[in-house]
């Protein structure tokens, strides 16, 4: 149970951070001017590009939160002593989750477009007769609302299980970077030899 709650909190924090950045870009053009941008890019175009990238990354985090909630915050995964309470909490939280998912194709959009290779199963979405329509959050107000709902969910989960967690749990909620990033020097890519190899290519 501890790892599940921790994961839900971490994903919630990720969503909260990106939502704040999305909101900041909407209202603070001075923030955008701090980035080094090529002169040929107009501010409005760049603002749109940064906004889209943040929103797409935020959608991936939202889907990760829902994956964790649906798959691991469940009676099929948690320890036996928590199962009855998980059933109770998930029943109570059902309207919250339903409201996030309502009218959206979040996981299809994540799986087919954002995180994978532009295919629906084996069918290319770039060529052929495949036509897909996805509904997903587009506007800052939508991300703010989803973020608010997810914060409510996490608050309720924590409220229910906070006394079951180790006493030192709340003093260290941040994932240490050495758990997910190798401690090594920057990788140097052999671009020179690859460029020479590219130039040697002869079309048959």
Secondary structure, DSSP 4 states (H G I P E B T S, - for coil): -HHHHHHHHHHHHHHHHHHHHHHHHHH-HHHHHTS---TTS-HHHHHHHHHHHHHHHHHHHHHHHHHIIIIISSTTTS-GGGHHHHHHHHHHHHHHHHHHHTT--HHHHIIIIISS-SEETTEESSSTT---------SHHHHHHHHHHHHHHHHHHHHHHGGGS-TTGGG--SPPGGGTS---PPPPP-HHHHHHHHHT----
